[in-house]
Amino acid sequence: MGDERDGMYGWIWRNLPGNAWVKALISLVLVMAVVYVLFQFVFPWAEPLLPFNDVTVDNQ
């Protein structure tokens, strides 16, 4: 039985309702929702914690 090897995405695909087109549409909406949440909430929260603006230039 291959259910153990399908992983997370196989589990999500099997549990979505509808035929392949409906599953693809729901999957696209889910991905867009995850990207929205990341850009609106997670990345702004994490940005001050990341050292991207802590640049040091040596005088040589």
mmCIF file as gemmi writes it, N, C-alpha and C atoms, coordinates in Angstrom:
data_model
loop_
_atom_site.group_PDB
_atom_site.id
_atom_site.type_symbol
_atom_site.label_atom_id
_atom_site.label_alt_id
_atom_site.label_comp_id
_atom_site.label_asym_id
_atom_site.label_entity_id
_atom_site.label_seq_id
_atom_site.pdbx_PDB_ins_code
_atom_site.Cartn_x
_atom_site.Cartn_y
_atom_site.Cartn_z
_atom_site.occupancy
_atom_site.B_iso_or_equiv
_atom_site.pdbx_formal_charge
_atom_site.auth_seq_id
_atom_site.auth_asym_id
_atom_site.pdbx_PDB_model_num
ATOM 1 N N . MET Axp A 1 ? 0.842 -1.183 0 1 0 ? 1 A 1
ATOM 2 C CA . MET Axp A 1 ? 0 0 0 1 0 ? 1 A 1
ATOM 3 C C . MET Axp A 1 ? 0.882 1.239 0 1 0 ? 1 A 1
ATOM 4 N N . GLY Axp A 2 ? 0.651 2.193 -0.899 1 0 ? 2 A 1
ATOM 5 C CA . GLY Axp A 2 ? 1.528 3.337 -1.075 1 0 ? 2 A 1
ATOM 6 C C . GLY Axp A 2 ? 1.133 4.568 -0.295 1 0 ? 2 A 1
ATOM 7 N N . ASP Axp A 3 ? 0.164 4.462 0.602 1 0 ? 3 A 1
ATOM 8 C CA . ASP Axp A 3 ? -0.286 5.646 1.331 1 0 ? 3 A 1
ATOM 9 C C . ASP Axp A 3 ? 0.809 6.236 2.202 1 0 ? 3 A 1
ATOM 10 N N . GLU Axp A 4 ? 1.7 5.399 2.718 1 0 ? 4 A 1
ATOM 11 C CA . GLU Axp A 4 ? 2.761 5.912 3.582 1 0 ? 4 A 1
ATOM 12 C C . GLU Axp A 4 ? 3.767 6.716 2.774 1 0 ? 4 A 1
ATOM 13 N N . ARG Axp A 5 ? 3.945 6.374 1.505 1 0 ? 5 A 1
ATOM 14 C CA . ARG Axp A 5 ? 4.961 7.025 0.69 1 0 ? 5 A 1
ATOM 15 C C . ARG Axp A 5 ? 4.427 8.222 -0.082 1 0 ? 5 A 1
ATOM 16 N N . ASP Axp A 6 ? 3.126 8.424 -0.109 1 0 ? 6 A 1
ATOM 17 C CA . ASP Axp A 6 ? 2.57 9.543 -0.865 1 0 ? 6 A 1
ATOM 18 C C . ASP Axp A 6 ? 2.899 10.882 -0.228 1 0 ? 6 A 1
ATOM 19 N N . GLY Axp A 7 ? 3.077 10.903 1.047 1 0 ? 7 A 1
ATOM 20 C CA . GLY Axp A 7 ? 3.429 12.133 1.733 1 0 ? 7 A 1
ATOM 21 C C . GLY Axp A 7 ? 2.243 13.046 1.954 1 0 ? 7 A 1
ATOM 22 N N . MET Axp A 8 ? 2.573 14.25 2.344 1 0 ? 8 A 1
ATOM 23 C CA . MET Axp A 8 ? 1.557 15.224 2.709 1 0 ? 8 A 1
ATOM 24 C C . MET Axp A 8 ? 0.702 15.626 1.508 1 0 ? 8 A 1
ATOM 25 N N . TYR Axp A 9 ? 1.314 15.844 0.352 1 0 ? 9 A 1
ATOM 26 C CA . TYR Axp A 9 ? 0.557 16.322 -0.804 1 0 ? 9 A 1
ATOM 27 C C . TYR Axp A 9 ? -0.389 15.26 -1.329 1 0 ? 9 A 1
ATOM 28 N N . GLY Axp A 10 ? 0.021 14.012 -1.288 1 0 ? 10 A 1
ATOM 29 C CA . GLY Axp A 10 ? -0.878 12.928 -1.671 1 0 ? 10 A 1
ATOM 30 C C . GLY Axp A 10 ? -2.076 12.844 -0.748 1 0 ? 10 A 1
ATOM 31 N N . TRP Axp A 11 ? -1.846 13.026 0.538 1 0 ? 11 A 1
ATOM 32 C CA . TRP Axp A 11 ? -2.945 12.999 1.509 1 0 ? 11 A 1
ATOM 33 C C . TRP Axp A 11 ? -3.921 14.14 1.237 1 0 ? 11 A 1
ATOM 34 N N . ILE Axp A 12 ? -3.383 15.344 0.983 1 0 ? 12 A 1
ATOM 35 C CA . ILE Axp A 12 ? -4.254 16.489 0.689 1 0 ? 12 A 1
ATOM 36 C C . ILE Axp A 12 ? -5.054 16.223 -0.577 1 0 ? 12 A 1
ATOM 37 N N . TRP Axp A 13 ? -4.403 15.727 -1.632 1 0 ? 13 A 1
ATOM 38 C CA . TRP Axp A 13 ? -5.087 15.478 -2.904 1 0 ? 13 A 1
ATOM 39 C C . TRP Axp A 13 ? -6.195 14.442 -2.742 1 0 ? 13 A 1
ATOM 40 N N . ARG Axp A 14 ? -5.929 13.383 -1.996 1 0 ? 14 A 1
ATOM 41 C CA . ARG Axp A 14 ? -6.943 12.344 -1.798 1 0 ? 14 A 1
ATOM 42 C C . ARG Axp A 14 ? -8.135 12.854 -1.001 1 0 ? 14 A 1
ATOM 43 N N . ASN Axp A 15 ? -7.923 13.791 -0.097 1 0 ? 15 A 1
ATOM 44 C CA . ASN Axp A 15 ? -9 14.255 0.775 1 0 ? 15 A 1
ATOM 45 C C . ASN Axp A 15 ? -9.758 15.467 0.243 1 0 ? 15 A 1
ATOM 46 N N . LEU Axp A 16 ? -9.313 16.057 -0.854 1 0 ? 16 A 1
ATOM 47 C CA . LEU Axp A 16 ? -10.068 17.154 -1.457 1 0 ? 16 A 1
ATOM 48 C C . LEU Axp A 16 ? -11.283 16.589 -2.178 1 0 ? 16 A 1
ATOM 49 N N . PRO Axp A 17 ? -12.409 17.308 -2.132 1 0 ? 17 A 1
ATOM 50 C CA . PRO Axp A 17 ? -13.612 16.807 -2.81 1 0 ? 17 A 1
ATOM 51 C C . PRO Axp A 17 ? -13.556 17.083 -4.311 1 0 ? 17 A 1
ATOM 52 N N . GLY Axp A 18 ? -14.339 16.339 -5.067 1 0 ? 18 A 1
ATOM 53 C CA . GLY Axp A 18 ? -14.514 16.61 -6.49 1 0 ? 18 A 1
ATOM 54 C C . GLY Axp A 18 ? -13.591 15.815 -7.39 1 0 ? 18 A 1
ATOM 55 N N . ASN Axp A 19 ? -13.701 16.113 -8.694 1 0 ? 19 A 1
ATOM 56 C CA . ASN Axp A 19 ? -12.848 15.451 -9.675 1 0 ? 19 A 1
ATOM 57 C C . ASN Axp A 19 ? -11.502 16.171 -9.756 1 0 ? 19 A 1
ATOM 58 N N . ALA Axp A 20 ? -10.681 15.8 -10.728 1 0 ? 20 A 1
ATOM 59 C CA . ALA Axp A 20 ? -9.326 16.353 -10.811 1 0 ? 20 A 1
ATOM 60 C C . ALA Axp A 20 ? -9.335 17.862 -11.038 1 0 ? 20 A 1
ATOM 61 N N . TRP Axp A 21 ? -10.27 18.368 -11.863 1 0 ? 21 A 1
ATOM 62 C CA . TRP Axp A 21 ? -10.321 19.807 -12.118 1 0 ? 21 A 1
ATOM 63 C C . TRP Axp A 21 ? -10.719 20.584 -10.868 1 0 ? 21 A 1
ATOM 64 N N . VAL Axp A 22 ? -11.67 20.078 -10.131 1 0 ? 22 A 1
ATOM 65 C CA . VAL Axp A 22 ? -12.099 20.74 -8.889 1 0 ? 22 A 1
ATOM 66 C C . VAL Axp A 22 ? -10.972 20.694 -7.866 1 0 ? 22 A 1
ATOM 67 N N . LYS Axp A 23 ? -10.303 19.55 -7.769 1 0 ? 23 A 1
ATOM 68 C CA . LYS Axp A 23 ? -9.171 19.433 -6.843 1 0 ? 23 A 1
ATOM 69 C C . LYS Axp A 23 ? -8.057 20.402 -7.221 1 0 ? 23 A 1
ATOM 70 N N . ALA Axp A 24 ? -7.789 20.539 -8.526 1 0 ? 24 A 1
ATOM 71 C CA . ALA Axp A 24 ? -6.752 21.47 -8.973 1 0 ? 24 A 1
ATOM 72 C C . ALA Axp A 24 ? -7.129 22.906 -8.627 1 0 ? 24 A 1
ATOM 73 N N . LEU Axp A 25 ? -8.389 23.267 -8.813 1 0 ? 25 A 1
ATOM 74 C CA . LEU Axp A 25 ? -8.844 24.616 -8.486 1 0 ? 25 A 1
ATOM 75 C C . LEU Axp A 25 ? -8.757 24.876 -6.981 1 0 ? 25 A 1
ATOM 76 N N . ILE Axp A 26 ? -9.193 23.922 -6.187 1 0 ? 26 A 1
ATOM 77 C CA . ILE Axp A 26 ? -9.105 24.069 -4.728 1 0 ? 26 A 1
ATOM 78 C C . ILE Axp A 26 ? -7.646 24.158 -4.292 1 0 ? 26 A 1
ATOM 79 N N . SER Axp A 27 ? -6.777 23.357 -4.909 1 0 ? 27 A 1
ATOM 80 C CA . SER Axp A 27 ? -5.35 23.402 -4.584 1 0 ? 27 A 1
ATOM 81 C C . SER Axp A 27 ? -4.764 24.767 -4.903 1 0 ? 27 A 1
ATOM 82 N N . LEU Axp A 28 ? -5.143 25.335 -6.045 1 0 ? 28 A 1
ATOM 83 C CA . LEU Axp A 28 ? -4.66 26.657 -6.422 1 0 ? 28 A 1
ATOM 84 C C . LEU Axp A 28 ? -5.12 27.71 -5.421 1 0 ? 28 A 1
ATOM 85 N N . VAL Axp A 29 ? -6.371 27.643 -5.004 1 0 ? 29 A 1
ATOM 86 C CA . VAL Axp A 29 ? -6.892 28.588 -4.012 1 0 ? 29 A 1
ATOM 87 C C . VAL Axp A 29 ? -6.157 28.424 -2.684 1 0 ? 29 A 1
ATOM 88 N N . LEU Axp A 30 ? -5.887 27.189 -2.287 1 0 ? 30 A 1
ATOM 89 C CA . LEU Axp A 30 ? -5.155 26.954 -1.037 1 0 ? 30 A 1
ATOM 90 C C . LEU Axp A 30 ? -3.739 27.521 -1.103 1 0 ? 30 A 1
ATOM 91 N N . VAL Axp A 31 ? -3.061 27.325 -2.225 1 0 ? 31 A 1
ATOM 92 C CA . VAL Axp A 31 ? -1.704 27.861 -2.377 1 0 ? 31 A 1
ATOM 93 C C . VAL Axp A 31 ? -1.728 29.383 -2.34 1 0 ? 31 A 1
ATOM 94 N N . MET Axp A 32 ? -2.689 29.988 -3.02 1 0 ? 32 A 1
ATOM 95 C CA . MET Axp A 32 ? -2.798 31.448 -3.003 1 0 ? 32 A 1
ATOM 96 C C . MET Axp A 32 ? -3.095 31.965 -1.597 1 0 ? 32 A 1
ATOM 97 N N . ALA Axp A 33 ? -3.904 31.245 -0.83 1 0 ? 33 A 1
ATOM 98 C CA . ALA Axp A 33 ? -4.199 31.65 0.547 1 0 ? 33 A 1
ATOM 99 C C . ALA Axp A 33 ? -2.952 31.569 1.419 1 0 ? 33 A 1
ATOM 100 N N . VAL Axp A 34 ? -2.162 30.527 1.239 1 0 ? 34 A 1
ATOM 101 C CA . VAL Axp A 34 ? -0.926 30.384 2.02 1 0 ? 34 A 1
ATOM 102 C C . VAL Axp A 34 ? 0.045 31.508 1.681 1 0 ? 34 A 1
ATOM 103 N N . VAL Axp A 35 ? 0.204 31.824 0.399 1 0 ? 35 A 1
ATOM 104 C CA . VAL Axp A 35 ? 1.095 32.912 -0.011 1 0 ? 35 A 1
ATOM 105 C C . VAL Axp A 35 ? 0.606 34.239 0.557 1 0 ? 35 A 1
ATOM 106 N N . TYR Axp A 36 ? -0.696 34.481 0.53 1 0 ? 36 A 1
ATOM 107 C CA . TYR Axp A 36 ? -1.258 35.713 1.086 1 0 ? 36 A 1
ATOM 108 C C . TYR Axp A 36 ? -0.944 35.836 2.574 1 0 ? 36 A 1
ATOM 109 N N . VAL Axp A 37 ? -1.17 34.763 3.321 1 0 ? 37 A 1
ATOM 110 C CA . VAL Axp A 37 ? -0.903 34.791 4.764 1 0 ? 37 A 1
ATOM 111 C C . VAL Axp A 37 ? 0.581 35.021 5.029 1 0 ? 37 A 1
ATOM 112 N N . LEU Axp A 38 ? 1.444 34.389 4.24 1 0 ? 38 A 1
ATOM 113 C CA . LEU Axp A 38 ? 2.88 34.593 4.427 1 0 ? 38 A 1
ATOM 114 C C . LEU Axp A 38 ? 3.27 36.051 4.197 1 0 ? 38 A 1
ATOM 115 N N . PHE Axp A 39 ? 2.82 36.643 3.089 1 0 ? 39 A 1
ATOM 116 C CA . PHE Axp A 39 ? 3.212 38.015 2.77 1 0 ? 39 A 1
ATOM 117 C C . PHE Axp A 39 ? 2.548 39.051 3.664 1 0 ? 39 A 1
ATOM 118 N N . GLN Axp A 40 ? 1.346 38.798 4.148 1 0 ? 40 A 1
ATOM 119 C CA . GLN Axp A 40 ? 0.64 39.782 4.954 1 0 ? 40 A 1
ATOM 120 C C . GLN Axp A 40 ? 0.977 39.711 6.439 1 0 ? 40 A 1
ATOM 121 N N . PHE Axp A 41 ? 1.294 38.526 6.948 1 0 ? 41 A 1
ATOM 122 C CA . PHE Axp A 41 ? 1.46 38.367 8.388 1 0 ? 41 A 1
ATOM 123 C C . PHE Axp A 41 ? 2.818 37.802 8.795 1 0 ? 41 A 1
ATOM 124 N N . VAL Axp A 42 ? 3.245 36.718 8.189 1 0 ? 42 A 1
ATOM 125 C CA . VAL Axp A 42 ? 4.453 36.026 8.649 1 0 ? 42 A 1
ATOM 126 C C . VAL Axp A 42 ? 5.713 36.806 8.289 1 0 ? 42 A 1
ATOM 127 N N . PHE Axp A 43 ? 5.88 37.209 7.028 1 0 ? 43 A 1
ATOM 128 C CA . PHE Axp A 43 ? 7.09 37.918 6.627 1 0 ? 43 A 1
ATOM 129 C C . PHE Axp A 43 ? 7.235 39.267 7.323 1 0 ? 43 A 1
ATOM 130 N N . PRO Axp A 44 ? 6.172 40.092 7.448 1 0 ? 44 A 1
ATOM 131 C CA . PRO Axp A 44 ? 6.339 41.343 8.207 1 0 ? 44 A 1
ATOM 132 C C . PRO Axp A 44 ? 6.694 41.108 9.678 1 0 ? 44 A 1
ATOM 133 N N . TRP Axp A 45 ? 6.169 40.044 10.262 1 0 ? 45 A 1
ATOM 134 C CA . TRP Axp A 45 ? 6.517 39.734 11.649 1 0 ? 45 A 1
ATOM 135 C C . TRP Axp A 45 ? 7.977 39.318 11.755 1 0 ? 45 A 1
ATOM 136 N N . ALA Axp A 46 ? 8.467 38.526 10.802 1 0 ? 46 A 1
ATOM 137 C CA . ALA Axp A 46 ? 9.821 37.979 10.883 1 0 ? 46 A 1
ATOM 138 C C . ALA Axp A 46 ? 10.887 38.954 10.403 1 0 ? 46 A 1
ATOM 139 N N . GLU Axp A 47 ? 10.529 39.955 9.626 1 0 ? 47 A 1
ATOM 140 C CA . GLU Axp A 47 ? 11.514 40.855 9.024 1 0 ? 47 A 1
ATOM 141 C C . GLU Axp A 47 ? 12.409 41.556 10.042 1 0 ? 47 A 1
ATOM 142 N N . PRO Axp A 48 ? 11.896 42.081 11.154 1 0 ? 48 A 1
ATOM 143 C CA . PRO Axp A 48 ? 12.807 42.71 12.122 1 0 ? 48 A 1
ATOM 144 C C . PRO Axp A 48 ? 13.761 41.718 12.785 1 0 ? 48 A 1
ATOM 145 N N . LEU Axp A 49 ? 13.441 40.461 12.764 1 0 ? 49 A 1
ATOM 146 C CA . LEU Axp A 49 ? 14.286 39.453 13.394 1 0 ? 49 A 1
ATOM 147 C C . LEU Axp A 49 ? 15.434 38.997 12.494 1 0 ? 49 A 1
ATOM 148 N N . LEU Axp A 50 ? 15.39 39.355 11.215 1 0 ? 50 A 1
ATOM 149 C CA . LEU Axp A 50 ? 16.402 38.906 10.261 1 0 ? 50 A 1
ATOM 150 C C . LEU Axp A 50 ? 17.479 39.974 10.089 1 0 ? 50 A 1
ATOM 151 N N . PRO Axp A 51 ? 18.734 39.569 9.934 1 0 ? 51 A 1
ATOM 152 C CA . PRO Axp A 51 ? 19.844 40.536 9.914 1 0 ? 51 A 1
ATOM 153 C C . PRO Axp A 51 ? 20.163 41.093 8.526 1 0 ? 51 A 1
ATOM 154 N N . PHE Axp A 52 ? 19.19 41.292 7.644 1 0 ? 52 A 1
ATOM 155 C CA . PHE Axp A 52 ? 19.487 41.737 6.287 1 0 ? 52 A 1
ATOM 156 C C . PHE Axp A 52 ? 20.005 43.17 6.241 1 0 ? 52 A 1
ATOM 157 N N . ASN Axp A 53 ? 19.603 44.019 7.166 1 0 ? 53 A 1
ATOM 158 C CA . ASN Axp A 53 ? 20.031 45.414 7.152 1 0 ? 53 A 1
ATOM 159 C C . ASN Axp A 53 ? 21.229 45.677 8.055 1 0 ? 53 A 1
ATOM 160 N N . ASP Axp A 54 ? 21.772 44.653 8.68 1 0 ? 54 A 1
ATOM 161 C CA . ASP Axp A 54 ? 22.946 44.807 9.536 1 0 ? 54 A 1
ATOM 162 C C . ASP Axp A 54 ? 24.209 44.602 8.702 1 0 ? 54 A 1
ATOM 163 N N . VAL Axp A 55 ? 24.513 45.586 7.844 1 0 ? 55 A 1
ATOM 164 C CA . VAL Axp A 55 ? 25.647 45.478 6.927 1 0 ? 55 A 1
ATOM 165 C C . VAL Axp A 55 ? 26.826 46.227 7.522 1 0 ? 55 A 1
ATOM 166 N N . THR Axp A 56 ? 27.992 45.609 7.475 1 0 ? 56 A 1
ATOM 167 C CA . THR Axp A 56 ? 29.217 46.226 7.961 1 0 ? 56 A 1
ATOM 168 C C . THR Axp A 56 ? 30.187 46.36 6.798 1 0 ? 56 A 1
ATOM 169 N N . VAL Axp A 57 ? 30.724 47.578 6.609 1 0 ? 57 A 1
ATOM 170 C CA . VAL Axp A 57 ? 31.7 47.818 5.546 1 0 ? 57 A 1
ATOM 171 C C . VAL Axp A 57 ? 33.001 48.216 6.21 1 0 ? 57 A 1
ATOM 172 N N . ASP Axp A 58 ? 34.058 47.497 5.896 1 0 ? 58 A 1
ATOM 173 C CA . ASP Axp A 58 ? 35.372 47.802 6.466 1 0 ? 58 A 1
ATOM 174 C C . ASP Axp A 58 ? 36.07 48.858 5.617 1 0 ? 58 A 1
ATOM 175 N N . ASN Axp A 59 ? 36.813 49.765 6.278 1 0 ? 59 A 1
ATOM 176 C CA . ASN Axp A 59 ? 37.615 50.765 5.567 1 0 ? 59 A 1
ATOM 177 C C . ASN Axp A 59 ? 38.975 50.167 5.278 1 0 ? 59 A 1
ATOM 178 N N . GLN Axp A 60 ? 39.198 49.81 4.024 1 0 ? 60 A 1
ATOM 179 C CA . GLN Axp A 60 ? 40.5 49.218 3.669 1 0 ? 60 A 1
ATOM 180 C C . GLN Axp A 60 ? 41.115 49.964 2.528 1 0 ? 60 A 1
